[in-house]
Amino acid sequence: MTAVRNETEIDIGEAGEFAGPLPGAGAPHLPQQPDLVQLLTPEGERVEHPGYPLEVSDEELRGFYRDMALVRRWDAEATALQRQGELGIWASLLGQEAAQLGAGRALEDGDMAFPTYREHGVAWARGVDPLHVMSLFRGVDNGGWNPVERSFGPYTIVIGAQCLHATGYAMGIQRDGAESAVLAFLGDGATSQGEVNEAMVFAASFAAPVVFFCQNNQYAISVPLERQSKVPLYHRAAGFGFPGVRVDGNDVLAVLAVTRAALRAAREGQGPTFIEAFTYRMGAHTTSDDPTRYRLADEVEEWKLRDPIARLKAYLSRSGLADAAFFEGVDAAADELAVRIRSGTVEMPDPPPTAMFDAVYAEQTPHLAAQRAQFEAYQAGFDGGAE
């Protein structure tokens, strides 16, 4: 079985070699704002931020690189599988690995995460088997993981609805006296949705222990950020009465530090925080989208110089924290993962057609039973029956 790489995958170089910009090579910088939190520059240089100190071990740094590289390979394989007709659709996270892994690794035991449909990196951080995500996009089930066991909610397709779920859950654990927090993921486009604003009103009013983590990847679907909001998104938090912070979403260390601080504040009863992770969607919104219709190739090339994996690879290499053997090992692990994802996906058995009725309600209603009987009678008219 041969694993297939996505043709849009960003080159992060051969093992031990940095494919990104070198210091002084003219790499573009994020907006120069005093409140932009950054701990690792696009050139791979470690810097400090007075408000967000971070101590991280060498092993953790290598672990972050491995996580991001493997999740990117998973994403590439899933995109290829969709193009070959094995998935109904796929929502790529290409370019957003640091935002998702940094936030996912900031969660502690007892914390709960509520994703959109793109948080594959957070799923990975919470120990969800990639095949349990693939089964959702293949259409054989609603997602194979147990949200309670993984502390990771179901993927949410309805834009912004997960923020209401997260806030309600946070209000619940608040009343239970639990010392834990909730992380709600959303995109920049979702900030225009009524559900998101309603969730933030409730979160502020009840000081709910929830953190709203917005991955601002610059485009909702095809609408650029500047057409949607005339102010930075994190400024909106002030209107609801709680803090907002903008972090370099391509800097896994800064995302980790900021999200840890926000979750800690939530656990301590300080209420919600809005985090704007300033990042970029390198691929299409989903595999049904054509991003070349609404953005220029030059913009994509500019953002490639801020690649989250390349900057960490540069730091590890220059600091002597990882050698060629380490990077070769990660590449080999990525190849193994890709083969497992491909074989596991194409071998998934189709569910019986009547399975669509099984998980609608906890108990079957008379109306649903009548629908099922009608469907079974219809299926019986074909060879093979309802099953």
Contacts in CASP RR format, 6 or more apart in sequence:
PFRMAT RR
TARGET T0000
AUTHOR 0000-0000-0000
METHOD contacts of the structure
MODEL  1
MTAVRNETEIDIGEAGEFAGPLPGAGAPHLPQQPDLVQLLTPEGERVEHP
GYPLEVSDEELRGFYRDMALVRRWDAEATALQRQGELGIWASLLGQEAAQ
LGAGRALEDGDMAFPTYREHGVAWARGVDPLHVMSLFRGVDNGGWNPVER
SFGPYTIVIGAQCLHATGYAMGIQRDGAESAVLAFLGDGATSQGEVNEAM
VFAASFAAPVVFFCQNNQYAISVPLERQSKVPLYHRAAGFGFPGVRVDGN
DVLAVLAVTRAALRAAREGQGPTFIEAFTYRMGAHTTSDDPTRYRLADEV
EEWKLRDPIARLKAYLSRSGLADAAFFEGVDAAADELAVRIRSGTVEMPD
PPPTAMFDAVYAEQTPHLAAQRAQFEAYQAGFDGGAE
1 339 0 8 1.000
1 342 0 8 1.000
1 343 0 8 1.000
2 339 0 8 1.000
2 342 0 8 1.000
3 77 0 8 1.000
3 335 0 8 1.000
3 338 0 8 1.000
3 339 0 8 1.000
3 341 0 8 1.000
3 342 0 8 1.000
4 76 0 8 1.000
4 77 0 8 1.000
4 80 0 8 1.000
4 81 0 8 1.000
4 84 0 8 1.000
4 338 0 8 1.000
4 342 0 8 1.000
5 73 0 8 1.000
5 76 0 8 1.000
5 77 0 8 1.000
5 80 0 8 1.000
5 338 0 8 1.000
6 75 0 8 1.000
6 76 0 8 1.000
6 77 0 8 1.000
6 79 0 8 1.000
6 80 0 8 1.000
6 94 0 8 1.000
8 76 0 8 1.000
8 79 0 8 1.000
8 94 0 8 1.000
8 282 0 8 1.000
8 283 0 8 1.000
9 72 0 8 1.000
9 76 0 8 1.000
9 94 0 8 1.000
10 72 0 8 1.000
10 94 0 8 1.000
10 95 0 8 1.000
10 282 0 8 1.000
10 304 0 8 1.000
10 307 0 8 1.000
10 309 0 8 1.000
10 310 0 8 1.000
11 19 0 8 1.000
12 19 0 8 1.000
12 69 0 8 1.000
12 72 0 8 1.000
12 307 0 8 1.000
12 309 0 8 1.000
12 310 0 8 1.000
12 313 0 8 1.000
13 19 0 8 1.000
13 20 0 8 1.000
13 310 0 8 1.000
13 313 0 8 1.000
14 327 0 8 1.000
15 324 0 8 1.000
15 325 0 8 1.000
15 326 0 8 1.000
15 327 0 8 1.000
15 328 0 8 1.000
15 329 0 8 1.000
15 330 0 8 1.000
15 331 0 8 1.000
16 313 0 8 1.000
16 317 0 8 1.000
16 322 0 8 1.000
16 323 0 8 1.000
16 324 0 8 1.000
16 327 0 8 1.000
17 317 0 8 1.000
18 310 0 8 1.000
18 313 0 8 1.000
18 314 0 8 1.000
18 317 0 8 1.000
19 310 0 8 1.000
20 27 0 8 1.000
20 305 0 8 1.000
20 307 0 8 1.000
20 310 0 8 1.000
20 311 0 8 1.000
20 314 0 8 1.000
21 27 0 8 1.000
21 42 0 8 1.000
21 43 0 8 1.000
21 305 0 8 1.000
22 43 0 8 1.000
23 43 0 8 1.000
23 45 0 8 1.000
24 43 0 8 1.000
25 43 0 8 1.000
26 305 0 8 1.000
27 42 0 8 1.000
27 43 0 8 1.000
27 305 0 8 1.000
27 306 0 8 1.000
28 42 0 8 1.000
28 302 0 8 1.000
28 303 0 8 1.000
28 305 0 8 1.000
28 306 0 8 1.000
29 42 0 8 1.000
30 36 0 8 1.000
30 38 0 8 1.000
30 248 0 8 1.000
30 278 0 8 1.000
30 306 0 8 1.000
31 278 0 8 1.000
33 246 0 8 1.000
35 245 0 8 1.000
35 246 0 8 1.000
36 246 0 8 1.000
36 247 0 8 1.000
36 248 0 8 1.000
36 278 0 8 1.000
37 49 0 8 1.000
37 51 0 8 1.000
37 52 0 8 1.000
37 245 0 8 1.000
37 246 0 8 1.000
37 247 0 8 1.000
37 248 0 8 1.000
37 254 0 8 1.000
37 257 0 8 1.000
37 258 0 8 1.000
38 47 0 8 1.000
38 49 0 8 1.000
38 247 0 8 1.000
38 248 0 8 1.000
38 251 0 8 1.000
38 254 0 8 1.000
39 46 0 8 1.000
39 47 0 8 1.000
39 48 0 8 1.000
39 49 0 8 1.000
39 52 0 8 1.000
39 54 0 8 1.000
39 251 0 8 1.000
39 253 0 8 1.000
39 254 0 8 1.000
39 257 0 8 1.000
40 46 0 8 1.000
40 47 0 8 1.000
40 248 0 8 1.000
40 251 0 8 1.000
40 252 0 8 1.000
40 253 0 8 1.000
40 254 0 8 1.000
40 311 0 8 1.000
40 312 0 8 1.000
40 315 0 8 1.000
41 47 0 8 1.000
41 251 0 8 1.000
41 311 0 8 1.000
42 250 0 8 1.000
42 305 0 8 1.000
42 306 0 8 1.000
42 311 0 8 1.000
43 311 0 8 1.000
43 314 0 8 1.000
44 311 0 8 1.000
44 312 0 8 1.000
44 314 0 8 1.000
44 315 0 8 1.000
44 318 0 8 1.000
45 315 0 8 1.000
46 253 0 8 1.000
46 315 0 8 1.000
46 319 0 8 1.000
49 254 0 8 1.000
49 257 0 8 1.000
52 254 0 8 1.000
52 257 0 8 1.000
52 258 0 8 1.000
52 261 0 8 1.000
53 257 0 8 1.000
54 253 0 8 1.000
54 256 0 8 1.000
54 257 0 8 1.000
56 253 0 8 1.000
56 256 0 8 1.000
58 321 0 8 1.000
61 312 0 8 1.000
61 315 0 8 1.000
61 316 0 8 1.000
61 321 0 8 1.000
62 316 0 8 1.000
62 321 0 8 1.000
62 322 0 8 1.000
62 326 0 8 1.000
64 101 0 8 1.000
64 102 0 8 1.000
64 105 0 8 1.000
64 252 0 8 1.000
64 253 0 8 1.000
64 312 0 8 1.000
65 309 0 8 1.000
65 312 0 8 1.000
65 313 0 8 1.000
65 316 0 8 1.000
65 322 0 8 1.000
65 330 0 8 1.000
66 330 0 8 1.000
66 333 0 8 1.000
67 97 0 8 1.000
67 101 0 8 1.000
67 105 0 8 1.000
67 121 0 8 1.000
67 124 0 8 1.000
67 125 0 8 1.000
68 97 0 8 1.000
68 98 0 8 1.000
68 101 0 8 1.000
68 252 0 8 1.000
68 308 0 8 1.000
68 309 0 8 1.000
68 312 0 8 1.000
69 309 0 8 1.000
69 330 0 8 1.000
69 331 0 8 1.000
69 334 0 8 1.000
70 124 0 8 1.000
70 330 0 8 1.000
70 333 0 8 1.000
70 334 0 8 1.000
70 337 0 8 1.000
71 93 0 8 1.000
71 97 0 8 1.000
71 100 0 8 1.000
71 101 0 8 1.000
71 120 0 8 1.000
71 121 0 8 1.000
71 124 0 8 1.000
72 94 0 8 1.000
72 95 0 8 1.000
72 97 0 8 1.000
72 309 0 8 1.000
72 334 0 8 1.000
73 334 0 8 1.000
73 335 0 8 1.000
73 337 0 8 1.000
73 338 0 8 1.000
74 120 0 8 1.000
74 124 0 8 1.000
74 130 0 8 1.000
74 337 0 8 1.000
74 338 0 8 1.000
74 341 0 8 1.000
75 92 0 8 1.000
75 93 0 8 1.000
75 94 0 8 1.000
75 120 0 8 1.000
76 94 0 8 1.000
76 338 0 8 1.000
77 337 0 8 1.000
77 338 0 8 1.000
77 341 0 8 1.000
77 342 0 8 1.000
78 87 0 8 1.000
78 90 0 8 1.000
78 92 0 8 1.000
78 120 0 8 1.000
78 134 0 8 1.000
78 137 0 8 1.000
78 341 0 8 1.000
79 90 0 8 1.000
79 92 0 8 1.000
79 287 0 8 1.000
81 87 0 8 1.000
81 90 0 8 1.000
81 134 0 8 1.000
81 341 0 8 1.000
81 342 0 8 1.000
81 345 0 8 1.000
81 346 0 8 1.000
82 88 0 8 1.000
82 89 0 8 1.000
82 90 0 8 1.000
82 137 0 8 1.000
82 287 0 8 1.000
83 287 0 8 1.000
86 138 0 8 1.000
86 345 0 8 1.000
86 346 0 8 1.000
87 134 0 8 1.000
87 137 0 8 1.000
87 138 0 8 1.000
87 287 0 8 1.000
87 345 0 8 1.000
88 137 0 8 1.000
88 138 0 8 1.000
88 139 0 8 1.000
89 137 0 8 1.000
89 286 0 8 1.000
89 287 0 8 1.000
89 288 0 8 1.000
90 137 0 8 1.000
90 286 0 8 1.000
90 287 0 8 1.000
91 117 0 8 1.000
91 118 0 8 1.000
91 285 0 8 1.000
91 286 0 8 1.000
91 287 0 8 1.000
92 118 0 8 1.000
92 281 0 8 1.000
92 282 0 8 1.000
92 283 0 8 1.000
92 284 0 8 1.000
92 286 0 8 1.000
92 287 0 8 1.000
93 100 0 8 1.000
93 118 0 8 1.000
93 119 0 8 1.000
93 120 0 8 1.000
93 121 0 8 1.000
94 281 0 8 1.000
94 282 0 8 1.000
94 283 0 8 1.000
95 250 0 8 1.000
95 279 0 8 1.000
95 280 0 8 1.000
95 281 0 8 1.000
95 282 0 8 1.000
95 283 0 8 1.000
95 307 0 8 1.000
95 308 0 8 1.000
96 118 0 8 1.000
96 215 0 8 1.000
96 217 0 8 1.000
96 249 0 8 1.000
96 279 0 8 1.000
96 280 0 8 1.000
96 281 0 8 1.000
96 308 0 8 1.000
97 121 0 8 1.000
97 252 0 8 1.000
97 308 0 8 1.000
97 309 0 8 1.000
98 249 0 8 1.000
98 250 0 8 1.000
98 251 0 8 1.000
98 252 0 8 1.000
98 255 0 8 1.000
98 279 0 8 1.000
98 308 0 8 1.000
98 309 0 8 1.000
98 312 0 8 1.000
99 213 0 8 1.000
99 215 0 8 1.000
99 249 0 8 1.000
99 250 0 8 1.000
99 255 0 8 1.000
99 277 0 8 1.000
99 279 0 8 1.000
99 308 0 8 1.000
100 119 0 8 1.000
100 120 0 8 1.000
100 121 0 8 1.000
100 122 0 8 1.000
100 125 0 8 1.000
100 215 0 8 1.000
101 121 0 8 1.000
101 122 0 8 1.000
101 124 0 8 1.000
101 125 0 8 1.000
101 252 0 8 1.000
101 255 0 8 1.000
102 125 0 8 1.000
102 252 0 8 1.000
102 255 0 8 1.000
102 256 0 8 1.000
102 259 0 8 1.000
103 122 0 8 1.000
103 183 0 8 1.000
103 185 0 8 1.000
103 213 0 8 1.000
103 255 0 8 1.000
103 256 0 8 1.000
103 259 0 8 1.000
103 275 0 8 1.000
103 277 0 8 1.000
104 113 0 8 1.000
104 121 0 8 1.000
104 122 0 8 1.000
104 125 0 8 1.000
104 126 0 8 1.000
104 183 0 8 1.000
104 259 0 8 1.000
105 125 0 8 1.000
105 256 0 8 1.000
106 183 0 8 1.000
106 255 0 8 1.000
106 256 0 8 1.000
106 259 0 8 1.000
106 260 0 8 1.000
106 263 0 8 1.000
107 113 0 8 1.000
107 125 0 8 1.000
107 126 0 8 1.000
107 151 0 8 1.000
107 183 0 8 1.000
107 263 0 8 1.000
108 180 0 8 1.000
108 263 0 8 1.000
109 151 0 8 1.000
110 151 0 8 1.000
110 178 0 8 1.000
110 180 0 8 1.000
111 151 0 8 1.000
111 180 0 8 1.000
111 181 0 8 1.000
111 182 0 8 1.000
111 183 0 8 1.000
111 263 0 8 1.000
112 151 0 8 1.000
112 152 0 8 1.000
112 153 0 8 1.000
112 166 0 8 1.000
112 169 0 8 1.000
112 173 0 8 1.000
112 180 0 8 1.000
112 181 0 8 1.000
112 182 0 8 1.000
112 183 0 8 1.000
113 119 0 8 1.000
113 122 0 8 1.000
113 126 0 8 1.000
113 151 0 8 1.000
113 152 0 8 1.000
113 153 0 8 1.000
113 182 0 8 1.000
113 183 0 8 1.000
113 184 0 8 1.000
113 185 0 8 1.000
114 153 0 8 1.000
114 156 0 8 1.000
114 162 0 8 1.000
114 163 0 8 1.000
114 165 0 8 1.000
114 166 0 8 1.000
114 169 0 8 1.000
114 182 0 8 1.000
114 183 0 8 1.000
114 184 0 8 1.000
114 185 0 8 1.000
115 122 0 8 1.000
115 123 0 8 1.000
115 152 0 8 1.000
115 153 0 8 1.000
115 155 0 8 1.000
115 156 0 8 1.000
115 162 0 8 1.000
115 185 0 8 1.000
116 155 0 8 1.000
116 156 0 8 1.000
116 159 0 8 1.000
116 160 0 8 1.000
116 162 0 8 1.000
116 185 0 8 1.000
116 186 0 8 1.000
116 187 0 8 1.000
116 190 0 8 1.000
117 155 0 8 1.000
117 156 0 8 1.000
117 157 0 8 1.000
118 215 0 8 1.000
119 155 0 8 1.000
119 185 0 8 1.000
120 130 0 8 1.000
120 133 0 8 1.000
122 152 0 8 1.000
122 185 0 8 1.000
123 130 0 8 1.000
123 133 0 8 1.000
123 145 0 8 1.000
123 150 0 8 1.000
123 152 0 8 1.000
124 130 0 8 1.000
126 150 0 8 1.000
126 151 0 8 1.000
126 152 0 8 1.000
127 150 0 8 1.000
127 152 0 8 1.000
128 145 0 8 1.000
128 150 0 8 1.000
128 152 0 8 1.000
129 144 0 8 1.000
129 145 0 8 1.000
130 337 0 8 1.000
130 341 0 8 1.000
131 340 0 8 1.000
131 341 0 8 1.000
131 344 0 8 1.000
131 345 0 8 1.000
131 348 0 8 1.000
132 143 0 8 1.000
132 144 0 8 1.000
132 145 0 8 1.000
133 143 0 8 1.000
133 145 0 8 1.000
133 155 0 8 1.000
134 341 0 8 1.000
134 344 0 8 1.000
134 345 0 8 1.000
134 348 0 8 1.000
135 141 0 8 1.000
135 143 0 8 1.000
135 144 0 8 1.000
135 345 0 8 1.000
135 348 0 8 1.000
136 142 0 8 1.000
136 143 0 8 1.000
136 144 0 8 1.000
136 155 0 8 1.000
138 345 0 8 1.000
138 348 0 8 1.000
140 348 0 8 1.000
140 349 0 8 1.000
140 350 0 8 1.000
140 351 0 8 1.000
141 351 0 8 1.000
142 154 0 8 1.000
142 359 0 8 1.000
143 154 0 8 1.000
143 155 0 8 1.000
145 152 0 8 1.000
147 153 0 8 1.000
147 154 0 8 1.000
156 162 0 8 1.000
156 165 0 8 1.000
158 195 0 8 1.000
159 189 0 8 1.000
159 190 0 8 1.000
159 193 0 8 1.000
159 195 0 8 1.000
160 186 0 8 1.000
160 190 0 8 1.000
160 193 0 8 1.000
160 194 0 8 1.000
160 195 0 8 1.000
160 196 0 8 1.000
160 199 0 8 1.000
161 195 0 8 1.000
162 184 0 8 1.000
162 185 0 8 1.000
162 186 0 8 1.000
163 184 0 8 1.000
163 186 0 8 1.000
163 190 0 8 1.000
163 195 0 8 1.000
163 196 0 8 1.000
163 199 0 8 1.000
163 200 0 8 1.000
163 212 0 8 1.000
164 195 0 8 1.000
164 198 0 8 1.000
164 199 0 8 1.000
165 184 0 8 1.000
166 182 0 8 1.000
166 183 0 8 1.000
166 184 0 8 1.000
166 199 0 8 1.000
166 210 0 8 1.000
167 182 0 8 1.000
167 184 0 8 1.000
167 199 0 8 1.000
167 200 0 8 1.000
167 202 0 8 1.000
167 203 0 8 1.000
167 208 0 8 1.000
167 210 0 8 1.000
168 202 0 8 1.000
168 208 0 8 1.000
169 182 0 8 1.000
169 210 0 8 1.000
170 181 0 8 1.000
170 182 0 8 1.000
170 203 0 8 1.000
170 208 0 8 1.000
170 209 0 8 1.000
170 210 0 8 1.000
170 266 0 8 1.000
171 202 0 8 1.000
171 206 0 8 1.000
171 208 0 8 1.000
173 180 0 8 1.000
173 182 0 8 1.000
173 209 0 8 1.000
174 206 0 8 1.000
174 207 0 8 1.000
174 208 0 8 1.000
174 209 0 8 1.000
179 267 0 8 1.000
180 209 0 8 1.000
180 267 0 8 1.000
181 209 0 8 1.000
181 210 0 8 1.000
181 211 0 8 1.000
181 263 0 8 1.000
181 264 0 8 1.000
181 266 0 8 1.000
181 267 0 8 1.000
182 208 0 8 1.000
182 209 0 8 1.000
182 210 0 8 1.000
182 211 0 8 1.000
182 266 0 8 1.000
183 210 0 8 1.000
183 211 0 8 1.000
183 213 0 8 1.000
183 259 0 8 1.000
183 263 0 8 1.000
184 199 0 8 1.000
184 210 0 8 1.000
184 211 0 8 1.000
184 212 0 8 1.000
184 213 0 8 1.000
185 213 0 8 1.000
185 215 0 8 1.000
186 196 0 8 1.000
186 212 0 8 1.000
186 213 0 8 1.000
186 214 0 8 1.000
186 215 0 8 1.000
187 214 0 8 1.000
187 215 0 8 1.000
187 216 0 8 1.000
187 217 0 8 1.000
187 220 0 8 1.000
188 214 0 8 1.000
188 215 0 8 1.000
188 216 0 8 1.000
188 217 0 8 1.000
188 218 0 8 1.000
188 219 0 8 1.000
188 220 0 8 1.000
188 225 0 8 1.000
188 228 0 8 1.000
188 229 0 8 1.000
188 233 0 8 1.000
189 220 0 8 1.000
189 223 0 8 1.000
189 228 0 8 1.000
190 196 0 8 1.000
190 214 0 8 1.000
190 220 0 8 1.000
191 197 0 8 1.000
191 214 0 8 1.000
191 228 0 8 1.000
191 229 0 8 1.000
191 233 0 8 1.000
191 236 0 8 1.000
192 220 0 8 1.000
192 228 0 8 1.000
192 229 0 8 1.000
196 212 0 8 1.000
199 212 0 8 1.000
200 212 0 8 1.000
200 237 0 8 1.000
200 240 0 8 1.000
200 242 0 8 1.000
200 272 0 8 1.000
200 274 0 8 1.000
201 240 0 8 1.000
202 208 0 8 1.000
203 210 0 8 1.000
203 212 0 8 1.000
203 240 0 8 1.000
203 242 0 8 1.000
203 271 0 8 1.000
203 272 0 8 1.000
204 240 0 8 1.000
204 241 0 8 1.000
204 242 0 8 1.000
204 271 0 8 1.000
204 272 0 8 1.000
207 269 0 8 1.000
207 270 0 8 1.000
207 271 0 8 1.000
207 272 0 8 1.000
208 271 0 8 1.000
208 272 0 8 1.000
209 266 0 8 1.000
209 267 0 8 1.000
209 269 0 8 1.000
209 271 0 8 1.000
209 272 0 8 1.000
210 266 0 8 1.000
210 271 0 8 1.000
210 272 0 8 1.000
211 259 0 8 1.000
211 262 0 8 1.000
211 263 0 8 1.000
211 266 0 8 1.000
211 272 0 8 1.000
211 273 0 8 1.000
211 274 0 8 1.000
211 275 0 8 1.000
212 237 0 8 1.000
212 272 0 8 1.000
212 273 0 8 1.000
212 274 0 8 1.000
212 275 0 8 1.000
213 259 0 8 1.000
213 275 0 8 1.000
213 277 0 8 1.000
214 233 0 8 1.000
214 234 0 8 1.000
214 274 0 8 1.000
214 275 0 8 1.000
214 276 0 8 1.000
214 277 0 8 1.000
215 249 0 8 1.000
215 277 0 8 1.000
215 279 0 8 1.000
216 225 0 8 1.000
216 233 0 8 1.000
216 276 0 8 1.000
216 277 0 8 1.000
216 278 0 8 1.000
216 279 0 8 1.000
217 279 0 8 1.000
217 280 0 8 1.000
217 281 0 8 1.000
218 224 0 8 1.000
218 225 0 8 1.000
218 279 0 8 1.000
218 280 0 8 1.000
218 281 0 8 1.000
219 225 0 8 1.000
219 281 0 8 1.000
219 285 0 8 1.000
219 291 0 8 1.000
219 294 0 8 1.000
219 295 0 8 1.000
220 228 0 8 1.000
221 285 0 8 1.000
221 289 0 8 1.000
222 285 0 8 1.000
222 289 0 8 1.000
222 291 0 8 1.000
222 293 0 8 1.000
222 294 0 8 1.000
223 294 0 8 1.000
224 294 0 8 1.000
224 295 0 8 1.000
225 233 0 8 1.000
229 236 0 8 1.000
232 246 0 8 1.000
232 276 0 8 1.000
233 246 0 8 1.000
233 274 0 8 1.000
233 276 0 8 1.000
234 244 0 8 1.000
234 245 0 8 1.000
234 246 0 8 1.000
234 274 0 8 1.000
234 275 0 8 1.000
234 276 0 8 1.000
235 244 0 8 1.000
236 274 0 8 1.000
237 243 0 8 1.000
237 244 0 8 1.000
237 273 0 8 1.000
237 274 0 8 1.000
238 244 0 8 1.000
240 272 0 8 1.000
240 274 0 8 1.000
242 271 0 8 1.000
242 272 0 8 1.000
242 273 0 8 1.000
242 274 0 8 1.000
243 262 0 8 1.000
243 273 0 8 1.000
243 274 0 8 1.000
244 273 0 8 1.000
244 274 0 8 1.000
244 275 0 8 1.000
244 276 0 8 1.000
245 258 0 8 1.000
245 262 0 8 1.000
245 273 0 8 1.000
245 274 0 8 1.000
245 275 0 8 1.000
245 276 0 8 1.000
246 275 0 8 1.000
246 276 0 8 1.000
246 278 0 8 1.000
247 254 0 8 1.000
247 255 0 8 1.000
247 258 0 8 1.000
247 275 0 8 1.000
247 276 0 8 1.000
247 277 0 8 1.000
247 278 0 8 1.000
248 254 0 8 1.000
248 255 0 8 1.000
248 277 0 8 1.000
248 278 0 8 1.000
249 255 0 8 1.000
249 277 0 8 1.000
249 278 0 8 1.000
249 279 0 8 1.000
249 308 0 8 1.000
250 278 0 8 1.000
250 279 0 8 1.000
250 280 0 8 1.000
250 306 0 8 1.000
250 307 0 8 1.000
250 308 0 8 1.000
250 311 0 8 1.000
251 308 0 8 1.000
251 311 0 8 1.000
252 308 0 8 1.000
252 312 0 8 1.000
255 277 0 8 1.000
258 275 0 8 1.000
259 275 0 8 1.000
262 273 0 8 1.000
262 275 0 8 1.000
265 271 0 8 1.000
265 273 0 8 1.000
266 272 0 8 1.000
266 273 0 8 1.000
279 308 0 8 1.000
280 303 0 8 1.000
280 306 0 8 1.000
281 291 0 8 1.000
282 300 0 8 1.000
282 303 0 8 1.000
282 304 0 8 1.000
283 291 0 8 1.000
284 290 0 8 1.000
284 291 0 8 1.000
285 291 0 8 1.000
313 322 0 8 1.000
313 327 0 8 1.000
315 321 0 8 1.000
316 322 0 8 1.000
316 326 0 8 1.000
352 386 0 8 1.000
352 387 0 8 1.000
353 375 0 8 1.000
353 379 0 8 1.000
353 386 0 8 1.000
353 387 0 8 1.000
354 372 0 8 1.000
354 375 0 8 1.000
354 376 0 8 1.000
354 379 0 8 1.000
354 386 0 8 1.000
354 387 0 8 1.000
357 364 0 8 1.000
357 368 0 8 1.000
357 371 0 8 1.000
357 372 0 8 1.000
357 375 0 8 1.000
360 368 0 8 1.000
361 368 0 8 1.000
364 372 0 8 1.000
375 386 0 8 1.000
376 386 0 8 1.000
379 385 0 8 1.000
379 386 0 8 1.000
380 386 0 8 1.000
END
